[in-house]
Amino acid sequence: MEDFTNESSKNYKLSFHGSGSSYFGVIIVNWLLIVVTLGLYYPWAKAKQLHYLYGSTALNEERFSFHGTGKEMFKGFIKAVIIFAAIYGLLLLFMYLQMPIIGILVFYACILAIIPFAIHGSYRYRMSRTSWRGIRFGYRGDQKELSISFFKWTFFTIISFGLYSSWLSINLRNYLIGNIRLGSLQFKSDGDGGSYFWLNVKGYFLTLFTLGIYMFWWQKDIFAYYIDNLSVHQDDKEIRMTSTATGGDFFGLLVVNMLIIIFTLGIGYAWVVTRTMDFIVSKIELTGDIDLDTINQTEANFTDATGEDVSDVLDLGFIN
């Protein structure tokens, strides 16, 4: 790894400026309007939450911005509803024809088929609607390439009875992050499925042997693996990311979050989210030699939020 301790090294700092009380004000209004509108307000609610969370996150004290709108997300929401209505309609049709096995197989085949579409669409929309200092993010992945790779990795996962899932997860992560841009900056992920597999094997068995105590250190190892393999590049310069979190840090975060949810009967959710966001950004250290003032605008706008809404329905949390 290149040494960035020389005089050309730059200073970078991620920070989060949100608070549980202010975020609670956002989500309580959202929840009420979602109930009153029988769920139709959800796209606007999500847009407001993303505006708040992105706008509360800063690099070198300059805030990120999310520019997506409820109207864009509502259009995607309607398309997502139509897609899932058609899939469930097929299932009901086969049930009516007394062919339940075929219906279930077709149902899951359709769900599997739209996953890469949802991932690609979500990344393309979310990145294009995010900026820092007026410079837009972008996603340059190819839908066909992603789909072929995803189905190949899924096939290997199925025939290996799930053992290949670590490679699927890391290969997918490497592809997606490797296609993210912030203007002229290129992101990169260097994870390896094999090392990630053994990290999880160790974490699983040590968690069993310690009656769950090692779970917090397992989470620390996963977080560190994700972060330590991230970097940002511009020509021959780069910024590398390093996790500074410990198992004790994760213990404090997760236990306190759980107690907040339990003793507030869920009302403390806003504080859990903001505590977690503050924890994540405060535990990432950045070192490198890229001058952020040299970033050029290179990415275009993209306003179709269909993939974003489909990924919500599928609960593809790993792409957010």
C-alpha positions as CSV (number, residue, x, y, z in Angstrom):
1,M,0.0,0.0,0.0
2,E,1.3,3.5,-0.9
3,D,2.5,5.6,2.0
4,F,0.5,8.8,2.4
5,T,2.4,10.2,5.4
6,N,4.5,12.5,3.1
7,E,4.1,16.2,2.7
8,S,1.7,15.8,-0.2
9,S,-0.9,14.0,2.0
10,K,-4.2,15.9,2.2
11,N,-6.7,16.1,5.1
12,Y,-10.2,14.7,4.8
13,K,-12.9,14.3,7.4
14,L,-16.4,12.8,7.3
15,S,-18.9,14.1,9.8
16,F,-22.6,13.8,10.5
17,H,-24.6,16.8,11.8
18,G,-28.1,15.4,12.2
19,S,-29.9,14.9,15.5
20,G,-32.5,12.5,16.7
21,S,-34.9,15.3,17.6
22,S,-34.8,17.0,14.2
23,Y,-35.0,13.7,12.3
24,F,-37.9,12.7,14.5
25,G,-39.7,15.8,13.3
26,V,-39.2,14.6,9.7
27,I,-40.3,11.0,10.2
28,I,-43.3,11.7,12.4
29,V,-44.9,14.0,9.8
30,N,-44.0,11.3,7.1
31,W,-45.7,8.5,9.1
32,L,-48.8,10.6,9.7
33,L,-49.1,11.5,6.0
34,I,-48.5,7.9,4.9
35,V,-51.3,6.8,7.1
36,V,-53.7,9.5,6.0
37,T,-53.0,8.9,2.3
38,L,-53.1,5.1,2.7
39,G,-49.5,4.7,1.7
40,L,-49.5,7.0,-1.4
41,Y,-47.3,9.6,0.4
42,Y,-44.5,7.0,0.8
43,P,-42.3,8.3,-2.2
44,W,-42.4,11.9,-0.8
45,A,-41.6,10.6,2.7
46,K,-38.6,8.7,1.4
47,A,-37.4,11.7,-0.5
48,K,-37.6,13.9,2.6
49,Q,-35.7,11.4,4.7
50,L,-33.0,11.1,2.1
51,H,-32.8,14.9,1.8
52,Y,-32.3,15.1,5.6
53,L,-29.7,12.3,6.0
54,Y,-27.6,13.2,3.0
55,G,-27.8,16.9,3.9
56,S,-26.6,16.1,7.4
57,T,-23.5,14.3,6.2
58,A,-20.4,16.3,5.3
59,L,-16.9,15.8,3.9
60,N,-14.6,18.5,5.2
61,E,-17.6,20.3,6.6
62,E,-19.2,20.6,3.2
63,R,-22.6,18.9,3.0
64,F,-23.8,16.2,0.5
65,S,-27.1,16.9,-1.2
66,F,-29.9,14.6,-2.4
67,H,-31.9,16.1,-5.3
68,G,-34.5,13.4,-5.9
69,T,-38.1,14.4,-5.6
70,G,-41.3,12.7,-4.4
71,K,-42.8,13.2,-7.8
72,E,-39.9,11.2,-9.4
73,M,-40.2,8.5,-6.8
74,F,-43.9,8.4,-7.1
75,K,-43.6,7.6,-10.9
76,G,-41.2,4.8,-10.0
77,F,-43.5,3.7,-7.2
78,I,-46.4,3.3,-9.7
79,K,-44.2,1.3,-12.1
80,A,-43.1,-0.9,-9.3
81,V,-46.7,-1.6,-8.2
82,I,-47.6,-2.5,-11.8
83,I,-44.6,-4.9,-12.0
84,F,-45.4,-6.7,-8.8
85,A,-49.1,-6.7,-9.6
86,A,-48.3,-8.5,-12.8
87,I,-46.1,-11.1,-11.0
88,Y,-48.7,-11.8,-8.4
89,G,-51.3,-12.0,-11.1
90,L,-49.3,-14.8,-12.8
91,L,-49.1,-16.6,-9.5
92,L,-52.9,-16.4,-8.9
93,L,-53.5,-17.5,-12.5
94,F,-51.5,-20.7,-12.0
95,M,-53.2,-21.2,-8.7
96,Y,-56.6,-20.9,-10.5
97,L,-55.4,-23.4,-13.1
98,Q,-54.5,-25.7,-10.3
99,M,-50.8,-25.6,-11.2
100,P,-49.4,-24.3,-7.9
101,I,-45.9,-25.7,-8.2
102,I,-45.4,-24.1,-11.7
103,G,-46.9,-20.9,-10.3
104,I,-44.5,-20.7,-7.4
105,L,-41.5,-21.5,-9.7
106,V,-42.6,-18.8,-12.1
107,F,-43.1,-16.4,-9.2
108,Y,-39.6,-16.8,-7.8
109,A,-38.1,-16.8,-11.3
110,C,-39.7,-13.4,-11.9
111,I,-38.5,-12.1,-8.6
112,L,-35.0,-13.3,-9.3
113,A,-35.1,-11.8,-12.8
114,I,-36.0,-8.2,-11.6
115,I,-33.3,-8.1,-8.8
116,P,-30.4,-7.0,-11.1
117,F,-32.8,-4.5,-12.8
118,A,-33.7,-3.1,-9.4
119,I,-30.1,-2.9,-8.3
120,H,-29.0,-1.2,-11.5
121,G,-31.9,1.2,-11.6
122,S,-31.5,2.1,-7.9
123,Y,-27.8,2.9,-8.2
124,R,-28.3,4.8,-11.4
125,Y,-31.0,7.0,-9.9
126,R,-29.6,7.4,-6.4
127,M,-26.1,8.4,-7.6
128,S,-27.3,10.8,-10.3
129,R,-29.5,12.6,-7.7
130,T,-26.6,13.0,-5.2
131,S,-24.0,15.7,-5.2
132,W,-21.2,17.2,-3.1
133,R,-20.2,20.9,-3.6
134,G,-22.4,20.9,-6.7
135,I,-20.5,18.0,-8.3
136,R,-22.8,15.1,-9.2
137,F,-22.3,11.4,-8.4
138,G,-22.9,8.9,-11.2
139,Y,-23.2,5.2,-11.8
140,R,-21.8,3.8,-15.1
141,G,-22.7,0.1,-14.7
142,D,-24.2,-1.7,-17.7
143,Q,-27.6,-3.4,-17.2
144,K,-26.8,-6.4,-19.5
145,E,-23.4,-7.0,-18.0
146,L,-24.7,-6.7,-14.4
147,S,-27.6,-9.1,-15.2
148,I,-25.3,-11.8,-16.8
149,S,-22.9,-11.6,-13.9
150,F,-25.6,-11.7,-11.3
151,F,-27.3,-14.7,-12.7
152,K,-23.9,-16.5,-13.1
153,W,-23.0,-15.8,-9.5
154,T,-26.5,-16.8,-8.3
155,F,-26.2,-20.1,-10.2
156,F,-22.9,-20.8,-8.5
157,T,-24.5,-20.0,-5.2
158,I,-27.4,-22.4,-5.8
159,I,-25.3,-25.3,-6.9
160,S,-22.9,-24.8,-4.0
161,F,-25.8,-24.8,-1.5
162,G,-25.1,-21.3,-0.5
163,L,-21.3,-21.5,-0.1
164,Y,-20.7,-19.2,-3.0
165,S,-22.8,-16.5,-1.4
166,S,-19.7,-14.7,-0.1
167,W,-18.3,-14.4,-3.6
168,L,-21.7,-13.3,-5.0
169,S,-21.9,-10.5,-2.3
170,I,-18.3,-9.3,-2.8
171,N,-18.3,-9.6,-6.6
172,L,-21.5,-7.6,-6.7
173,R,-20.2,-5.0,-4.3
174,N,-17.0,-4.6,-6.3
175,Y,-18.9,-4.2,-9.6
176,L,-21.3,-1.6,-8.2
177,I,-18.8,0.5,-6.3
178,G,-16.3,0.3,-9.2
179,N,-18.9,2.0,-11.4
180,I,-19.5,4.9,-9.0
181,R,-18.1,8.3,-9.9
182,L,-18.1,11.7,-8.1
183,G,-17.4,13.9,-11.1
184,S,-13.9,12.9,-12.2
185,L,-13.2,10.7,-9.2
186,Q,-13.6,6.9,-9.5
187,F,-14.5,4.6,-6.6
188,K,-13.1,1.2,-6.2
189,S,-13.7,-1.9,-4.0
190,D,-11.0,-4.5,-3.7
191,G,-12.8,-7.2,-1.7
192,D,-12.2,-10.9,-2.3
193,G,-14.9,-13.6,-1.9
194,G,-12.5,-16.1,-0.3
195,S,-11.3,-13.9,2.5
196,Y,-14.8,-12.7,3.1
197,F,-16.0,-16.3,3.3
198,W,-13.5,-17.2,6.0
199,L,-14.2,-14.0,7.9
200,N,-17.8,-15.1,8.2
201,V,-17.0,-18.7,9.0
202,K,-14.8,-17.5,11.9
203,G,-17.4,-15.0,13.0
204,Y,-20.2,-17.6,12.9
205,F,-18.5,-20.2,14.9
206,L,-16.9,-17.8,17.5
207,T,-20.4,-16.3,18.0
208,L,-21.8,-19.8,18.7
209,F,-18.9,-20.7,21.0
210,T,-19.2,-17.4,23.0
211,L,-23.0,-17.6,23.2
212,G,-23.4,-14.6,21.0
213,I,-20.8,-12.3,22.6
214,Y,-18.5,-12.4,19.6
215,M,-21.3,-11.1,17.4
216,F,-20.2,-7.5,18.0
217,W,-16.6,-8.3,16.9
218,W,-18.0,-10.1,13.9
219,Q,-19.9,-7.0,12.9
220,K,-16.7,-5.0,13.5
221,D,-14.8,-7.3,11.2
222,I,-17.4,-7.1,8.4
223,F,-17.5,-3.3,8.7
224,A,-13.7,-3.1,8.6
225,Y,-13.6,-5.4,5.6
226,Y,-16.0,-3.3,3.6
227,I,-14.3,0.0,4.5
228,D,-10.7,-1.1,4.3
229,N,-11.2,-2.3,0.8
230,L,-12.6,1.0,-0.5
231,S,-10.6,3.7,-2.3
232,V,-11.2,6.7,-4.5
233,H,-9.0,7.4,-7.6
234,Q,-8.1,10.3,-9.8
235,D,-5.4,9.6,-12.4
236,D,-2.4,8.4,-10.4
237,K,-3.7,9.7,-7.0
238,E,-6.0,8.1,-4.5
239,I,-7.8,8.3,-1.2
240,R,-7.9,5.2,0.9
241,M,-10.4,4.5,3.6
242,T,-9.7,2.7,6.9
243,S,-12.1,1.6,9.7
244,T,-11.2,2.7,13.2
245,A,-14.2,0.9,14.9
246,T,-13.6,-1.7,17.6
247,G,-15.8,-4.6,18.8
248,G,-16.5,-2.6,21.9
249,D,-17.7,0.3,19.8
250,F,-20.2,-2.0,18.0
251,F,-21.3,-3.4,21.4
252,G,-22.1,0.1,22.6
253,L,-23.8,1.1,19.4
254,L,-26.0,-2.0,19.0
255,V,-26.9,-2.6,22.6
256,V,-27.9,1.1,23.2
257,N,-29.9,1.1,19.9
258,M,-31.8,-2.0,21.0
259,L,-32.5,-0.5,24.4
260,I,-33.7,2.8,22.8
261,I,-36.2,0.9,20.6
262,I,-37.4,-1.4,23.4
263,F,-37.9,1.3,26.1
264,T,-39.4,3.9,23.7
265,L,-41.7,1.3,22.0
266,G,-40.2,2.2,18.7
267,I,-40.5,6.0,19.1
268,G,-36.8,6.3,19.4
269,Y,-36.2,5.0,15.9
270,A,-35.1,8.5,14.8
271,W,-32.3,8.6,17.5
272,V,-31.2,5.0,16.5
273,V,-30.8,6.1,12.8
274,T,-28.9,9.3,13.6
275,R,-26.7,7.6,16.2
276,T,-25.9,4.9,13.6
277,M,-25.1,7.5,10.9
278,D,-22.9,9.4,13.2
279,F,-21.1,6.2,14.3
280,I,-20.4,5.1,10.7
281,V,-19.0,8.4,9.4
282,S,-16.9,8.9,12.6
283,K,-15.3,5.5,12.3
284,I,-14.0,6.0,8.7
285,E,-10.6,7.5,8.3
286,L,-9.5,8.9,4.9
287,T,-5.9,9.4,3.8
288,G,-4.6,10.3,0.4
289,D,-3.2,12.9,-2.0
290,I,-6.1,13.9,-4.1
291,D,-6.9,17.7,-4.2
292,L,-10.7,17.8,-3.9
293,D,-10.6,21.2,-5.6
294,T,-9.6,19.6,-8.9
295,I,-12.8,17.5,-9.2
296,N,-14.5,18.1,-12.6
297,Q,-18.2,17.6,-13.4
298,T,-18.6,14.6,-15.6
299,E,-22.0,12.9,-14.7
300,A,-25.4,13.4,-16.2
301,N,-28.8,13.6,-14.5
302,F,-31.1,10.5,-14.4
303,T,-34.7,10.8,-13.1
304,D,-36.3,7.4,-13.4
305,A,-36.7,6.0,-9.9
306,T,-38.3,2.7,-10.9
307,G,-35.4,0.7,-9.7
308,E,-35.3,2.6,-6.4
309,D,-38.9,1.7,-5.7
310,V,-38.6,-1.9,-6.8
311,S,-35.5,-2.4,-4.6
312,D,-37.6,-1.0,-1.7
313,V,-40.3,-3.6,-2.3
314,L,-37.7,-6.4,-2.4
315,D,-36.0,-4.9,0.7
316,L,-32.5,-4.9,-1.0
317,G,-31.0,-3.1,1.9
318,F,-27.4,-3.8,0.8
319,I,-27.6,-1.3,-2.1
320,N,-28.7,1.7,0.0
